Amino acid sequence: MSVFARMAKAAALAGAAIDGGNPQNGPRGAWSGPSSGGVGHAVSTVGGWSGQGPPSNMGFPGNSAGGFPGAAGRPGFAKAPDFYSPLGTSHAPQLPDFLTSNPLPDGKPWGTKNASNTNVYVDPPTTNVTRTYNFVVTKENIAPDGVNVTGLLINGQFPGPTIEANWGDWIEVTVHNNIPDEGTAFHWHGFLQKDTQYFDGVPGTGMCPIAPGSSLTYRFKADLYGTSWYHAHYSAQSASGMIAPMVIHGPTTVPYDIDVGPIMIGDWYHMYYEDGVDMVMTALPNWKPPRSNNNLINGKNNYDCSLASLPCTPNAGIATFNLTSGKSHRLRFINPSANAIEKISIDGHTMTVIANDFVPIMPYNTTVITLGVGQRADVIVHANGKPTDSVWMRALIPDNCSPTDGKGNYAQAAIFYENADRSKEPTSQAQKGWDNNNCANDDLALNVPWYPIAAGNPSTTETLTVRMGSNGTHLLWYQNDRTFRTNYNDPLLLEAKLGNLNFPELANVHNYGTNASVRFFVQNHSGQPHPMHMHGHNMFILAQGVGWWDGTIVNPENPTRRDVQIMPIGGYIVVQWNQDNPGVWPFHCHTAWHLSQGMVWNVLENPQAIKDNLNPPPAIAQTCRDWAAWSGNNVVDQIDSGL
């Protein structure tokens, strides 16, 4: 049966047939040779710049780099650029405890459920409210740090609009692809997607890409709560700006006064993402890793234009945040990088960590947060300073953890108390040891979930060995000597729905059947850390370390749970999950360039349940028809894995 005959049959199950078209264009380069072993709600307003200035040598008064911008604008601009997000400005909205445009049983949208009495994986609330969003994706010239590059924007913003919902709401997002020459797809990071597996947003896995000029409406449930993000999952598009925060309001475990909102801290490249893909997919001996050029806080930072090879406007402006003395503040840190591990600290302030990824935890105190790509940390900061104080928030990409050009791995944001002089830069001193070079997450013993769940003994265990190797012409990433490349025109979940389980070698699909739980012991035989992400599940993180695992499980009756865990350089992680969500779920490194080079292991979970119960929605069939028509008449320049 041909690809399109199979797609037509799968689409027929959803009530529509897929028309013809040409199969996806074949790869060039890397994979051509053998491998070696209720109420509508939208947040789409583009905010202006508030006028808070950058740090020393970055544009405050009296520095040669330029003057303070004043209230009307920022250095070099009469007003904020059109692509500017309101995040990281003085007028960024404080977030509410929850959205109130909905029923409030027992005073809360989720009723009597809370973090202590509810297992979120088996008994999430249902509010019967739908939050609707409408996003348009475009390719435009942007300069978030003053250097002009080609970027990808969501509703004209970078970062894109914040999605807000209450725990138990449904979320509907219509994505219009106005990129003229590329497909796209959005992934809603961290959601389980139970019963909505096709909308997880991975092209070639549960759906076809959204073709240029076409649209898709995603619909999924806010089944977990806390802080997350959404991003493009088509090649490395996220590296060029297709990132944005998500906030799902839910029960409070530790009280606080003010929700400052999302703070996205990530690397930035002075090139379009395709150039980075070209670098990692260049044939040997010319392969080289992309090196980030800057580090941004909520899409903002300055850059020394004397170092730029592209047009550059100095003093682009930094992010600013507000604290109120005597109050406690919730900050929602997100690492949306292409590659960077981030170190985050606030001068003179302790951070109390209350959640990691979508999992509330028993609080612990720290002066530095370490986040790998895709990870989040919710913290509470007590404003213990004077009303006139100002301090620095700092972020660093350690050189030994992530490749940078050595010129832009550091970022600052100014934090002003309510009566601070905003015309002057903070003079605070950094926390001792905050800029350490440890590339791993905090000790697992510190990260204890609020709601206890024991991992138990796994039904099956597999050892995965990660390495980089040559397929004869190119460098690729391998897990157990298997690499990966997607076929945009033939989604794996549609094939599983049809009962076709003989997948191509490069699909890298592994059938774990009806096993109740699966454990992976993953060994890193490389000199780089890997933030490992599991779709469709929160993982139990049983162990992490260097060398060889000795079998010890940290806190076995209630181990750490999260959806991304950093695997240390030359080390290992041990993860486990319950197989309670039939589907095809990628387990992959979240470093964009490693993902491009094939570091994906697809978990096929309970294929019989997929065949019996998971019918593809008509919108998925239409998206595949649209993609078949477009790809049949246009070259799909897929030289990488496609994810």
ChimeraX attribute file (.defattr): number of C-alpha atoms within 10 A of each C-alpha:
attribute: neighborCount
match mode: 1-to-1
recipient: residues
	/A:1	6
	/A:2	8
	/A:3	16
	/A:4	21
	/A:5	14
	/A:6	17
	/A:7	26
	/A:8	20
	/A:9	18
	/A:10	23
	/A:11	25
	/A:12	16
	/A:13	19
	/A:14	17
	/A:15	14
	/A:16	18
	/A:17	20
	/A:18	23
	/A:19	16
	/A:20	15
	/A:21	17
	/A:22	15
	/A:23	17
	/A:24	20
	/A:25	16
	/A:26	14
	/A:27	16
	/A:28	13
	/A:29	15
	/A:30	25
	/A:31	23
	/A:32	14
	/A:33	12
	/A:34	11
	/A:35	21
	/A:36	13
	/A:37	12
	/A:38	15
	/A:39	11
	/A:40	12
	/A:41	18
	/A:42	17
	/A:43	15
	/A:44	18
	/A:45	14
	/A:46	20
	/A:47	18
	/A:48	21
	/A:49	27
	/A:50	22
	/A:51	23
	/A:52	28
	/A:53	31
	/A:54	32
	/A:55	24
	/A:56	17
	/A:57	15
	/A:58	25
	/A:59	25
	/A:60	23
	/A:61	19
	/A:62	12
	/A:63	13
	/A:64	11
	/A:65	17
	/A:66	19
	/A:67	19
	/A:68	26
	/A:69	25
	/A:70	14
	/A:71	12
	/A:72	13
	/A:73	20
	/A:74	26
	/A:75	24
	/A:76	16
	/A:77	14
	/A:78	11
	/A:79	16
	/A:80	22
	/A:81	19
	/A:82	13
	/A:83	24
	/A:84	23
	/A:85	27
	/A:86	25
	/A:87	31
	/A:88	29
	/A:89	22
	/A:90	17
	/A:91	15
	/A:92	20
	/A:93	13
	/A:94	13
	/A:95	16
	/A:96	12
	/A:97	16
	/A:98	18
	/A:99	18
	/A:100	12
	/A:101	12
	/A:102	16
	/A:103	16
	/A:104	13
	/A:105	11
	/A:106	10
	/A:107	10
	/A:108	18
	/A:109	26
	/A:110	23
	/A:111	15
	/A:112	13
	/A:113	18
	/A:114	16
	/A:115	17
	/A:116	12
	/A:117	9
	/A:118	14
	/A:119	14
	/A:120	17
	/A:121	14
	/A:122	9
	/A:123	10
	/A:124	19
	/A:125	21
	/A:126	17
	/A:127	19
	/A:128	12
	/A:129	20
	/A:130	22
	/A:131	20
	/A:132	22
	/A:133	21
	/A:134	16
	/A:135	21
	/A:136	15
	/A:137	20
	/A:138	19
	/A:139	19
	/A:140	14
	/A:141	14
	/A:142	23
	/A:143	22
	/A:144	27
	/A:145	26
	/A:146	23
	/A:147	23
	/A:148	18
	/A:149	20
	/A:150	16
	/A:151	24
	/A:152	28
	/A:153	27
	/A:154	25
	/A:155	21
	/A:156	23
	/A:157	27
	/A:158	28
	/A:159	28
	/A:160	31
	/A:161	26
	/A:162	22
	/A:163	22
	/A:164	24
	/A:165	25
	/A:166	32
	/A:167	26
	/A:168	23
	/A:169	25
	/A:170	20
	/A:171	22
	/A:172	18
	/A:173	18
	/A:174	15
	/A:175	22
	/A:176	22
	/A:177	25
	/A:178	19
	/A:179	19
	/A:180	11
	/A:181	15
	/A:182	22
	/A:183	24
	/A:184	26
	/A:185	24
	/A:186	24
	/A:187	20
	/A:188	24
	/A:189	24
	/A:190	28
	/A:191	21
	/A:192	23
	/A:193	21
	/A:194	19
	/A:195	15
	/A:196	18
	/A:197	26
	/A:198	28
	/A:199	25
	/A:200	27
	/A:201	24
	/A:202	28
	/A:203	30
	/A:204	23
	/A:205	27
	/A:206	25
	/A:207	27
	/A:208	28
	/A:209	30
	/A:210	28
	/A:211	27
	/A:212	20
	/A:213	15
	/A:214	19
	/A:215	21
	/A:216	20
	/A:217	17
	/A:218	22
	/A:219	19
	/A:220	22
	/A:221	25
	/A:222	27
	/A:223	24
	/A:224	22
	/A:225	24
	/A:226	24
	/A:227	28
	/A:228	29
	/A:229	24
	/A:230	23
	/A:231	25
	/A:232	24
	/A:233	22
	/A:234	25
	/A:235	24
	/A:236	26
	/A:237	25
	/A:238	23
	/A:239	28
	/A:240	24
	/A:241	30
	/A:242	25
	/A:243	27
	/A:244	26
	/A:245	27
	/A:246	21
	/A:247	22
	/A:248	21
	/A:249	24
	/A:250	21
	/A:251	21
	/A:252	13
	/A:253	16
	/A:254	15
	/A:255	10
	/A:256	15
	/A:257	14
	/A:258	19
	/A:259	17
	/A:260	21
	/A:261	25
	/A:262	27
	/A:263	22
	/A:264	24
	/A:265	28
	/A:266	31
	/A:267	30
	/A:268	27
	/A:269	23
	/A:270	22
	/A:271	19
	/A:272	17
	/A:273	24
	/A:274	17
	/A:275	13
	/A:276	23
	/A:277	24
	/A:278	17
	/A:279	16
	/A:280	23
	/A:281	27
	/A:282	18
	/A:283	17
	/A:284	13
	/A:285	9
	/A:286	10
	/A:287	14
	/A:288	15
	/A:289	15
	/A:290	21
	/A:291	19
	/A:292	27
	/A:293	21
	/A:294	24
	/A:295	30
	/A:296	25
	/A:297	26
	/A:298	29
	/A:299	29
	/A:300	30
	/A:301	26
	/A:302	27
	/A:303	23
	/A:304	19
	/A:305	16
	/A:306	8
	/A:307	10
	/A:308	15
	/A:309	10
	/A:310	13
	/A:311	11
	/A:312	19
	/A:313	19
	/A:314	19
	/A:315	29
	/A:316	26
	/A:317	29
	/A:318	28
	/A:319	28
	/A:320	27
	/A:321	23
	/A:322	20
	/A:323	24
	/A:324	21
	/A:325	17
	/A:326	13
	/A:327	13
	/A:328	18
	/A:329	22
	/A:330	25
	/A:331	21
	/A:332	24
	/A:333	26
	/A:334	29
	/A:335	25
	/A:336	33
	/A:337	28
	/A:338	27
	/A:339	30
	/A:340	31
	/A:341	36
	/A:342	31
	/A:343	23
	/A:344	21
	/A:345	24
	/A:346	25
	/A:347	21
	/A:348	17
	/A:349	19
	/A:350	19
	/A:351	22
	/A:352	21
	/A:353	24
	/A:354	24
	/A:355	26
	/A:356	27
	/A:357	26
	/A:358	24
	/A:359	26
	/A:360	27
	/A:361	24
	/A:362	16
	/A:363	20
	/A:364	14
	/A:365	14
	/A:366	15
	/A:367	18
	/A:368	24
	/A:369	20
	/A:370	24
	/A:371	30
	/A:372	30
	/A:373	28
	/A:374	29
	/A:375	32
	/A:376	30
	/A:377	25
	/A:378	25
	/A:379	24
	/A:380	25
	/A:381	20
	/A:382	20
	/A:383	19
	/A:384	16
	/A:385	16
	/A:386	14
	/A:387	16
	/A:388	14
	/A:389	22
	/A:390	26
	/A:391	24
	/A:392	24
	/A:393	23
	/A:394	23
	/A:395	27
	/A:396	25
	/A:397	30
	/A:398	21
	/A:399	15
	/A:400	15
	/A:401	22
	/A:402	19
	/A:403	19
	/A:404	24
	/A:405	13
	/A:406	14
	/A:407	13
	/A:408	22
	/A:409	24
	/A:410	19
	/A:411	24
	/A:412	25
	/A:413	27
	/A:414	25
	/A:415	24
	/A:416	24
	/A:417	21
	/A:418	16
	/A:419	14
	/A:420	19
	/A:421	13
	/A:422	22
	/A:423	16
	/A:424	17
	/A:425	24
	/A:426	22
	/A:427	13
	/A:428	14
	/A:429	11
	/A:430	18
	/A:431	16
	/A:432	11
	/A:433	9
	/A:434	20
	/A:435	18
	/A:436	13
	/A:437	14
	/A:438	15
	/A:439	25
	/A:440	22
	/A:441	19
	/A:442	16
	/A:443	11
	/A:444	17
	/A:445	11
	/A:446	16
	/A:447	27
	/A:448	23
	/A:449	21
	/A:450	18
	/A:451	17
	/A:452	15
	/A:453	15
	/A:454	12
	/A:455	24
	/A:456	13
	/A:457	13
	/A:458	15
	/A:459	14
	/A:460	13
	/A:461	14
	/A:462	10
	/A:463	13
	/A:464	17
	/A:465	17
	/A:466	21
	/A:467	19
	/A:468	21
	/A:469	17
	/A:470	17
	/A:471	19
	/A:472	14
	/A:473	18
	/A:474	22
	/A:475	21
	/A:476	27
	/A:477	25
	/A:478	26
	/A:479	24
	/A:480	15
	/A:481	15
	/A:482	23
	/A:483	26
	/A:484	28
	/A:485	26
	/A:486	23
	/A:487	22
	/A:488	28
	/A:489	25
	/A:490	23
	/A:491	24
	/A:492	27
	/A:493	29
	/A:494	29
	/A:495	22
	/A:496	23
	/A:497	22
	/A:498	18
	/A:499	14
	/A:500	14
	/A:501	16
	/A:502	9
	/A:503	13
	/A:504	12
	/A:505	12
	/A:506	17
	/A:507	22
	/A:508	21
	/A:509	22
	/A:510	14
	/A:511	14
	/A:512	17
	/A:513	15
	/A:514	16
	/A:515	15
	/A:516	16
	/A:517	18
	/A:518	19
	/A:519	22
	/A:520	18
	/A:521	19
	/A:522	22
	/A:523	27
	/A:524	23
	/A:525	18
	/A:526	17
	/A:527	14
	/A:528	18
	/A:529	26
	/A:530	29
	/A:531	24
	/A:532	24
	/A:533	26
	/A:534	25
	/A:535	26
	/A:536	25
	/A:537	23
	/A:538	24
	/A:539	24
	/A:540	23
	/A:541	28
	/A:542	24
	/A:543	23
	/A:544	28
	/A:545	18
	/A:546	14
	/A:547	14
	/A:548	12
	/A:549	17
	/A:550	8
	/A:551	10
	/A:552	11
	/A:553	16
	/A:554	19
	/A:555	18
	/A:556	17
	/A:557	12
	/A:558	20
	/A:559	24
	/A:560	30
	/A:561	29
	/A:562	25
	/A:563	27
	/A:564	28
	/A:565	30
	/A:566	26
	/A:567	26
	/A:568	26
	/A:569	22
	/A:570	17
	/A:571	22
	/A:572	26
	/A:573	22
	/A:574	23
	/A:575	26
	/A:576	23
	/A:577	21
	/A:578	19
	/A:579	20
	/A:580	17
	/A:581	18
	/A:582	24
	/A:583	31
	/A:584	27
	/A:585	25
	/A:586	20
	/A:587	18
	/A:588	22
	/A:589	27
	/A:590	27
	/A:591	25
	/A:592	24
	/A:593	27
	/A:594	25
	/A:595	23
	/A:596	29
	/A:597	27
	/A:598	30
	/A:599	31
	/A:600	31
	/A:601	23
	/A:602	21
	/A:603	21
	/A:604	24
	/A:605	22
	/A:606	21
	/A:607	24
	/A:608	15
	/A:609	16
	/A:610	23
	/A:611	19
	/A:612	11
	/A:613	12
	/A:614	21
	/A:615	21
	/A:616	23
	/A:617	16
	/A:618	16
	/A:619	20
	/A:620	24
	/A:621	25
	/A:622	22
	/A:623	21
	/A:624	29
	/A:625	26
	/A:626	23
	/A:627	23
	/A:628	27
	/A:629	18
	/A:630	22
	/A:631	22
	/A:632	16
	/A:633	10
	/A:634	14
	/A:635	13
	/A:636	17
	/A:637	15
	/A:638	24
	/A:639	22
	/A:640	28
	/A:641	29
	/A:642	22
	/A:643	29
